Amino acid sequence: PPLCRVQQHLVTSIADAKNYTITDLAQGFSSMWLTQGAVAHPNYLRYFFLESTALCHLSTSHTTAIHAACVEFEGTGILLCGDSGAGKSSLAYACARAGWTFVTDDGSFLVNNRRDRLVVGNCNHARFRPSAVELFSELRGREITQRALVSKPSIELSTTPLRNIAVSPTSHVNHVVFLNRLQVKRQELVRFPTEVAKYSMVQMLYGIEATQSIQRGMIDSLLDDGALELRYTELDWAVNRLTRLADEGR
């Protein structure tokens, strides 16, 4: 796998002397050199070079990247935030199966310089941990993949052929919810410290200072109404509680 380094406005992703990318964030330009051997492996090429380079420009020049899933119910968008393993993908997909609109399962991008909290995401794809087969029967028998043999094993699912799932590439966010499935004594939806939520989101920012200043402002605006924490152990309960939040605003 390439080794990524950021130095001010320059981002380098270097696998070896013949396979690397150099990105200039100030100029909005990338140069990529690849051997035929690298190009012969589509997953390696896509994950480590093509997609990562495109997302580098998107998340440092045009949007503010949020490590969150996004779903929408009757016009109310909700970001599902949390660390890896918090259950973002599973809960987002469970919401979609229950009639919500699926926007993205992991990477949400808040469009910069807007006041309407517009988030864009990849609604055509969802990725699950292998244990998700116990939750969703349609995942059984599907191939377990590991991106370039270095990422976590996962089951990748295209939402395009799923007729029972409504999808949209955008949503206007009304609520920010952090997920907590660890040591839960009582299932509940409670307030989450705004400063902790902000700190979690700011950690993803990188690039030139002028853009980061805009992104910090976008995060402040996103958290104007604060954040919530969903403590849960049962997936159905979590979906129902989020539906109530979307309906009643609390």
Residue frames relative to the residue before (quaternion, step in Angstrom):
aa qw qx qy qz dx dy dz
P 1.0000 0.0000 0.0000 0.0000 0.00 0.00 0.00
P 0.5397 -0.6226 0.4490 0.3457 3.60 -1.08 0.64
L 0.3508 -0.6875 0.5930 0.2293 3.51 -1.30 0.50
C 0.2040 -0.8077 0.5470 0.0820 3.58 -0.64 1.14
R 0.0016 0.7826 -0.6216 0.0332 3.55 -1.02 0.91
V 0.1603 -0.7729 0.6085 0.0813 3.56 -1.09 0.79
Q 0.0481 0.7709 -0.6323 0.0598 3.55 -0.88 1.02
Q 0.8055 -0.1895 0.0582 0.5584 3.55 -0.25 1.34
H 0.8351 -0.1721 0.1285 0.5065 3.63 -0.59 -1.09
L 0.6453 0.5166 -0.3215 0.4618 3.61 1.26 0.02
V 0.0774 -0.7677 0.6357 0.0233 3.55 -1.03 0.93
T 0.0600 -0.7969 0.6008 0.0182 3.56 -0.77 1.03
S 0.0685 -0.7596 0.6463 0.0246 3.54 -1.12 0.79
I 0.0461 0.8495 -0.5120 0.1191 3.56 -0.09 1.34
A 0.2162 -0.7600 0.6030 0.1101 3.54 -0.77 1.12
D 0.7384 -0.2103 0.1522 0.6224 3.55 1.01 -0.92
A 0.7760 -0.3858 0.2311 0.4422 3.57 -1.30 -0.06
K 0.7627 0.3630 -0.1971 0.4977 3.61 1.18 -0.41
N 0.7371 0.3154 -0.2068 0.5607 3.58 1.28 0.02
Y 0.3869 0.7149 -0.4921 0.3117 3.56 -0.20 1.27
T 0.2244 -0.7403 0.6187 0.1373 3.51 -1.38 0.35
I 0.1051 -0.7560 0.6427 0.0662 3.55 -1.12 0.78
T 0.0783 -0.8067 0.5858 0.0025 3.56 -0.74 1.09
D 0.1856 -0.7532 0.6251 0.0859 3.55 -0.97 0.98
L 0.2801 -0.8032 0.5046 0.1476 3.57 -0.24 1.27
A 0.6227 0.5531 -0.3440 0.4336 3.58 1.08 -0.64
Q 0.7474 0.3724 -0.1968 0.5138 3.58 1.06 -0.78
G 0.3731 -0.7407 0.4809 0.2842 3.60 1.23 -0.28
F 0.5607 0.6044 -0.3452 0.4485 3.54 1.09 0.80
S 0.0761 -0.7859 0.6126 0.0373 3.55 -1.11 0.77
S 0.1455 -0.7440 0.6440 0.1030 3.54 -1.20 0.67
M 0.0763 -0.8134 0.5765 -0.0141 3.55 -0.87 1.00
W 0.0777 -0.7712 0.6313 0.0263 3.56 -0.96 0.95
L 0.0698 0.8100 -0.5748 0.0926 3.58 -0.75 1.04
T 0.4052 -0.6893 0.5430 0.2566 3.56 -1.13 0.65
Q 0.6464 -0.5027 0.3952 0.4162 3.56 -1.28 0.27
G 0.6021 0.5754 -0.3511 0.4278 3.56 1.10 -0.66
A 0.6650 0.4870 -0.3007 0.4797 3.59 1.00 -0.81
V 0.6711 0.5088 -0.2944 0.4518 3.57 0.94 -0.91
A 0.6065 0.5861 -0.3454 0.4116 3.59 1.18 -0.56
H 0.6989 0.3899 -0.2546 0.5428 3.60 1.28 -0.22
P 0.2998 -0.8217 0.4535 0.1708 3.60 0.08 1.29
N 0.6672 0.5022 -0.3227 0.4456 3.62 0.88 -0.84
Y 0.6356 0.5196 -0.3162 0.4755 3.55 1.03 -0.82
L 0.6656 0.5100 -0.2902 0.4611 3.57 0.90 -0.99
R 0.7009 0.4815 -0.2803 0.4453 3.55 0.81 -1.01
Y 0.7333 0.4627 -0.2548 0.4280 3.56 0.72 -1.08
F 0.7941 0.3623 -0.1750 0.4555 3.58 0.74 -1.06
F 0.7938 0.2990 -0.1626 0.5040 3.61 1.09 -0.50
L 0.7585 0.3991 -0.2478 0.4517 3.60 0.48 -1.13
E 0.7395 0.4082 -0.2442 0.4762 3.59 0.63 -1.10
S 0.6657 0.5139 -0.3209 0.4356 3.58 0.89 -0.87
T 0.6512 0.5062 -0.3200 0.4661 3.60 1.03 -0.72
A 0.6527 0.5030 -0.3142 0.4714 3.57 0.95 -0.85
L 0.6771 0.4877 -0.2899 0.4686 3.58 0.92 -0.91
C 0.5703 0.5835 -0.3781 0.4375 3.59 1.13 -0.58
H 0.6858 0.4633 -0.2822 0.4851 3.58 0.91 -0.91
L 0.6563 0.5247 -0.3199 0.4378 3.58 0.90 -0.91
S 0.7633 0.4166 -0.2092 0.4473 3.56 0.82 -1.03
T 0.7233 0.3980 -0.2597 0.5010 3.61 1.22 -0.11
S 0.7698 0.3507 -0.1914 0.4977 3.61 1.17 -0.34
H 0.8260 0.2595 -0.0934 0.4916 3.59 0.93 -0.82
T 0.8031 0.1804 -0.0767 0.5626 3.59 1.13 -0.53
T 0.3545 -0.6594 0.6012 0.2795 3.51 -1.40 -0.01
A 0.3028 -0.7835 0.5170 0.1645 3.58 -0.43 1.22
I 0.0787 -0.7741 0.6279 0.0151 3.56 -0.94 0.98
H 0.3590 -0.7213 0.5474 0.2263 3.59 -0.82 0.99
A 0.4502 0.6725 -0.4459 0.3824 3.54 0.26 1.31
A 0.4014 -0.6281 0.5981 0.2944 3.49 -1.34 0.41
C 0.1579 -0.7797 0.5962 0.1083 3.56 -1.26 0.32
V 0.0319 0.7684 -0.6372 0.0496 3.55 -0.97 0.97
E 0.1966 -0.7864 0.5788 0.0894 3.55 -1.24 0.48
F 0.0703 -0.7877 0.6115 0.0264 3.55 -1.05 0.85
E 0.8393 -0.1603 0.0497 0.5171 3.55 -0.57 1.25
G 0.7880 -0.3577 0.1535 0.4770 3.54 0.82 1.09
T 0.6412 0.4917 -0.3263 0.4904 3.59 1.27 -0.07
G 0.1846 -0.8050 0.5584 0.0781 3.56 -0.55 1.19
I 0.0788 -0.7926 0.6043 0.0193 3.55 -1.03 0.85
L 0.2710 -0.7282 0.6098 0.1563 3.54 -0.95 0.97
L 0.1756 -0.7612 0.6180 0.0879 3.57 -0.95 0.95
C 0.0752 -0.8442 0.5303 -0.0201 3.55 -0.17 1.33
G 0.3428 0.7374 -0.5476 0.1972 3.53 -1.29 0.32
D 0.6217 -0.5408 0.4150 0.3858 3.52 -1.29 0.34
S 0.6853 -0.4357 0.3670 0.4537 3.55 -1.31 0.10
G 0.7802 0.2921 -0.2335 0.5014 3.56 -0.80 1.01
A 0.4868 0.6856 -0.4265 0.3333 3.58 1.26 0.00
G 0.5711 -0.6162 0.3738 0.3930 3.58 1.24 -0.32
K 0.2864 0.7977 -0.4919 0.1992 3.60 1.22 0.33
S 0.7027 0.4735 -0.2797 0.4515 3.58 0.75 -1.04
S 0.6762 0.5029 -0.2994 0.4473 3.58 0.86 -0.95
L 0.6909 0.4669 -0.2911 0.4690 3.59 0.88 -0.89
A 0.6276 0.5293 -0.3416 0.4574 3.60 1.00 -0.76
Y 0.6832 0.4755 -0.2880 0.4735 3.57 0.92 -0.89
A 0.6214 0.5319 -0.3394 0.4644 3.59 1.04 -0.74
C 0.6223 0.5222 -0.3330 0.4788 3.58 1.04 -0.73
A 0.6530 0.5215 -0.3124 0.4517 3.58 0.94 -0.90
R 0.6536 0.5070 -0.3104 0.4683 3.58 1.01 -0.80
A 0.6927 0.4647 -0.2626 0.4851 3.57 1.21 -0.56
G 0.7133 -0.4818 0.2508 0.4429 3.59 1.23 0.30
W 0.4950 0.6311 -0.4447 0.3987 3.58 1.26 0.09
T 0.4622 -0.6298 0.5341 0.3232 3.56 -1.34 0.16
F 0.3131 -0.7608 0.5493 0.1462 3.56 -0.82 1.08
V 0.1479 -0.8002 0.5788 0.0534 3.58 -0.78 1.07
T 0.7532 -0.2500 0.1780 0.5818 3.58 0.86 -0.94
D 0.4080 -0.7451 0.4828 0.2126 3.57 -1.11 0.66
D 0.8353 0.1732 -0.0610 0.5181 3.60 1.11 -0.34
G 0.8107 0.2063 -0.0927 0.5400 3.60 0.80 -0.97
S 0.0309 -0.7901 0.6118 -0.0215 3.58 -0.56 1.20
F 0.1486 -0.8040 0.5738 0.0485 3.56 -0.91 0.94
L 0.2505 -0.7741 0.5725 0.1008 3.54 -0.51 1.30
V 0.3690 -0.7606 0.4893 0.2145 3.59 -0.53 1.18
N 0.4434 -0.7319 0.4615 0.2342 3.56 -0.70 1.15
N 0.8430 0.2371 -0.1788 0.4486 3.52 -1.38 0.49
R 0.5735 0.5088 -0.4173 0.4880 3.56 1.07 0.79
R 0.3570 -0.7500 0.5241 0.1880 3.56 -1.19 0.58
D 0.6357 0.5711 -0.3170 0.4114 3.56 1.28 -0.07
R 0.4547 -0.7192 0.4293 0.3027 3.60 1.25 0.36
L 0.2088 0.7952 -0.5368 0.1896 3.56 0.91 0.91
V 0.0942 -0.7837 0.6139 0.0102 3.54 -0.82 1.11
V 0.1376 -0.7601 0.6287 0.0894 3.56 -1.09 0.78
G 0.0503 0.8027 -0.5919 0.0536 3.55 -1.15 0.61
N 0.5576 -0.5812 0.4716 0.3591 3.54 -1.35 0.08
C 0.1296 -0.8372 0.5300 0.0385 3.56 -0.12 1.31
N 0.6245 0.5899 -0.3200 0.3996 3.58 1.26 -0.21
H 0.7690 0.3035 -0.1298 0.5474 3.55 1.26 -0.12
A 0.0011 -0.7758 0.6309 -0.0010 3.55 -1.09 0.76
R 0.1457 -0.7914 0.5911 0.0551 3.55 -1.06 0.78
F 0.1075 -0.8193 0.5632 -0.0034 3.56 -0.84 1.05
R 0.5078 -0.5715 0.5370 0.3565 3.52 -1.30 0.35
P 0.6390 -0.5580 0.3570 0.3911 3.62 -1.06 0.62
S 0.6137 0.5778 -0.3474 0.4110 3.61 1.09 -0.66
A 0.5332 0.6533 -0.3995 0.3597 3.61 1.23 -0.34
V 0.5042 0.6473 -0.4349 0.3710 3.62 1.21 -0.26
E 0.6110 0.5493 -0.3514 0.4489 3.59 1.19 -0.46
L 0.6910 0.4660 -0.2636 0.4856 3.57 1.24 -0.43
F 0.8057 0.1694 -0.0403 0.5662 3.56 0.98 -0.90
S 0.3696 -0.7792 0.4638 0.2028 3.56 -0.33 1.26
E 0.6197 0.5759 -0.3499 0.4022 3.62 1.08 -0.61
L 0.6115 0.5509 -0.3498 0.4474 3.59 1.27 -0.19
R 0.5282 0.6547 -0.4071 0.3559 3.58 1.21 -0.35
G 0.7932 0.2799 -0.2324 0.4884 3.53 -0.95 0.93
R 0.5589 0.5988 -0.4019 0.4093 3.58 1.23 -0.13
E 0.5954 -0.6075 0.4012 0.3399 3.54 -1.13 0.70
I 0.2942 -0.7124 0.6095 0.1856 3.54 -1.10 0.79
T 0.1014 -0.8235 0.5582 0.0076 3.56 -0.57 1.18
Q 0.1530 -0.7476 0.6378 0.1047 3.51 -1.35 0.36
R 0.3919 -0.7629 0.4614 0.2270 3.54 -0.33 1.25
A 0.8531 -0.0985 0.0118 0.5122 3.52 -0.69 1.22
L 0.5760 -0.6429 0.3470 0.3666 3.57 1.21 0.60
V 0.6755 0.4807 -0.3150 0.4620 3.61 1.17 0.33
S 0.6582 0.4982 -0.3296 0.4582 3.60 1.11 -0.45
K 0.6750 -0.4836 0.3547 0.4298 3.56 -1.29 0.09
P 0.5467 -0.6031 0.4559 0.3598 3.62 -1.01 0.72
S 0.0624 0.8134 -0.5721 0.0850 3.56 -0.92 0.87
I 0.3460 -0.6693 0.6079 0.2505 3.51 -1.39 0.26
E 0.1718 -0.8007 0.5691 0.0737 3.57 -0.64 1.12
L 0.0836 -0.8148 0.5733 -0.0212 3.54 -0.85 1.07
S 0.2842 -0.7279 0.5983 0.1774 3.57 -0.90 0.94
T 0.3196 -0.7657 0.5282 0.1804 3.58 -0.80 1.00
T 0.4635 0.7259 -0.4237 0.2807 3.59 1.23 -0.35
P 0.7608 0.3730 -0.2415 0.4731 3.66 0.78 -0.86
L 0.5523 0.6272 -0.3962 0.3803 3.62 1.23 -0.09
R 0.2605 -0.8210 0.4904 0.1328 3.57 -0.17 1.26
N 0.6770 0.4952 -0.2970 0.4563 3.59 1.17 -0.48
I 0.6576 0.4792 -0.3042 0.4953 3.59 1.28 0.05
A 0.2391 -0.7518 0.5997 0.1336 3.57 -0.79 1.07
V 0.0734 -0.8113 0.5800 0.0079 3.58 -0.88 0.93
S 0.0053 0.7630 -0.6463 -0.0075 3.52 -1.32 0.45
P 0.4237 -0.7188 0.4831 0.2654 3.63 -0.94 0.75
T 0.7756 0.2716 -0.1559 0.5481 3.61 1.24 -0.18
S 0.0454 0.7673 -0.6396 0.0003 3.52 -1.33 0.36
H 0.3442 -0.6896 0.5898 0.2411 3.55 -1.24 0.50
V 0.3396 -0.7950 0.4754 0.1630 3.56 -0.52 1.23
N 0.1590 -0.7901 0.5885 0.0643 3.53 -0.93 1.01
H 0.8061 0.1236 -0.0422 0.5772 3.57 1.12 -0.68
V 0.2048 -0.7398 0.6294 0.1209 3.53 -1.21 0.71
V 0.0165 -0.8249 0.5614 -0.0635 3.56 -0.54 1.23
F 0.2139 -0.7564 0.6076 0.1133 3.56 -0.84 1.04
L 0.3387 -0.7710 0.5149 0.1602 3.56 -0.89 0.99
N 0.0117 -0.7861 0.6174 -0.0271 3.55 -1.06 0.84
R 0.0021 0.8074 -0.5884 0.0439 3.57 -0.55 1.23
L 0.5809 0.6137 -0.3517 0.4028 3.59 1.27 0.05
Q 0.8615 -0.0347 -0.0016 0.5066 3.56 -0.92 0.98
V 0.2469 0.7856 -0.5212 0.2243 3.55 0.93 0.96
K 0.2233 -0.7894 0.5614 0.1089 3.59 -0.66 1.12
R 0.7940 0.0666 -0.0079 0.6042 3.55 1.16 -0.64
Q 0.3872 -0.7067 0.5370 0.2497 3.56 -0.89 0.92
E 0.2399 0.7740 -0.5426 0.2213 3.55 -0.65 1.11
L 0.3054 -0.6969 0.6127 0.2136 3.54 -1.36 0.30
V 0.0377 0.8212 -0.5609 0.0984 3.56 -0.50 1.23
R 0.6365 -0.5072 0.4033 0.4183 3.55 -1.29 0.18
F 0.2096 -0.7562 0.6105 0.1075 3.54 -1.16 0.73
P 0.5471 -0.6456 0.4025 0.3492 3.63 -0.80 0.90
T 0.4671 -0.7099 0.4557 0.2649 3.57 -0.69 1.11
E 0.6609 0.5184 -0.3167 0.4406 3.57 0.93 -0.83
V 0.6284 0.5132 -0.3309 0.4819 3.57 1.09 -0.67
A 0.6347 0.5204 -0.3214 0.4722 3.58 1.01 -0.82
K 0.6617 0.5055 -0.3030 0.4635 3.57 0.92 -0.90
Y 0.6446 0.5239 -0.3214 0.4546 3.58 0.92 -0.89
S 0.6390 0.5371 -0.3206 0.4476 3.58 0.97 -0.88
M 0.7114 0.4624 -0.2593 0.4614 3.59 0.92 -0.90
V 0.6454 0.5409 -0.3233 0.4317 3.58 0.98 -0.81
Q 0.5756 0.6217 -0.3744 0.3768 3.59 1.11 -0.60
M 0.6591 0.5251 -0.3090 0.4409 3.60 1.16 -0.50
L 0.5741 0.6345 -0.3736 0.3581 3.59 1.20 -0.37
Y 0.1430 0.7509 -0.6398 0.0798 3.54 -1.15 0.72
G 0.5192 0.6310 -0.4630 0.3435 3.55 -1.24 0.28
I 0.7598 -0.3684 0.2578 0.4696 3.57 -1.28 -0.28
E 0.6298 -0.5991 0.3556 0.3435 3.55 -1.09 0.80
A 0.6183 0.5616 -0.3593 0.4162 3.61 0.97 -0.78
T 0.6833 0.4664 -0.2844 0.4845 3.58 0.94 -0.84
Q 0.6379 0.5282 -0.3336 0.4505 3.58 0.96 -0.79
S 0.6049 0.5512 -0.3536 0.4529 3.58 1.09 -0.65
I 0.6386 0.5044 -0.3116 0.4906 3.58 1.03 -0.81
Q 0.6754 0.5090 -0.2972 0.4432 3.57 0.90 -0.93
R 0.6332 0.5137 -0.3397 0.4687 3.59 0.99 -0.73
G 0.6321 0.5213 -0.3240 0.4730 3.56 1.09 -0.68
M 0.6325 0.5246 -0.3264 0.4671 3.58 1.06 -0.74
I 0.6460 0.5079 -0.3164 0.4740 3.59 1.01 -0.78
D 0.6240 0.5320 -0.3368 0.4627 3.58 0.99 -0.80
S 0.6692 0.4971 -0.2930 0.4682 3.57 0.96 -0.90
L 0.6282 0.5454 -0.3270 0.4483 3.57 1.02 -0.83
L 0.7622 0.3669 -0.1777 0.5028 3.56 1.06 -0.82
D 0.2562 0.7959 -0.5107 0.2004 3.58 1.22 0.41
D 0.7561 0.3447 -0.1889 0.5233 3.58 1.01 -0.81
G 0.6065 -0.5820 0.3453 0.4175 3.55 1.26 0.33
A 0.3777 -0.6924 0.5645 0.2434 3.54 -1.34 -0.25
L 0.2991 -0.7439 0.5743 0.1652 3.54 -1.32 0.38
E 0.2446 -0.7373 0.6049 0.1748 3.55 -1.29 0.35
L 0.1968 -0.7693 0.6009 0.0921 3.56 -0.82 1.07
R 0.0950 -0.7833 0.6142 0.0148 3.55 -0.51 1.22
Y 0.2042 0.8034 -0.5249 0.1931 3.55 -0.48 1.17
T 0.2146 -0.7467 0.6131 0.1433 3.50 -1.37 0.39
E 0.7334 0.3646 -0.2019 0.5371 3.58 1.21 -0.54
L 0.4651 -0.7130 0.4539 0.2631 3.56 -0.72 1.11
D 0.6541 0.5149 -0.3256 0.4485 3.61 0.90 -0.84
W 0.6332 0.5220 -0.3340 0.4638 3.56 0.99 -0.80
A 0.6504 0.5287 -0.3173 0.4436 3.57 0.95 -0.88
V 0.6455 0.5088 -0.3209 0.4705 3.60 0.96 -0.85
N 0.6704 0.4979 -0.3005 0.4609 3.59 0.90 -0.89
R 0.6609 0.4990 -0.3213 0.4593 3.58 0.97 -0.78
L 0.6463 0.5008 -0.3236 0.4763 3.59 1.02 -0.71
T 0.6138 0.5386 -0.3461 0.4619 3.59 1.07 -0.69
R 0.6387 0.5048 -0.3224 0.4830 3.58 1.01 -0.74
L 0.6235 0.5330 -0.3365 0.4624 3.57 1.01 -0.78
A 0.6709 0.4935 -0.2976 0.4666 3.57 0.93 -0.90
D 0.6806 0.4977 -0.2806 0.4587 3.60 1.01 -0.85
E 0.8288 0.2758 -0.0904 0.4784 3.53 0.76 -1.12
G 0.4370 -0.7159 0.4475 0.3102 3.57 1.25 -0.33
R 0.7559 0.2773 -0.1890 0.5621 3.57 1.25 0.28
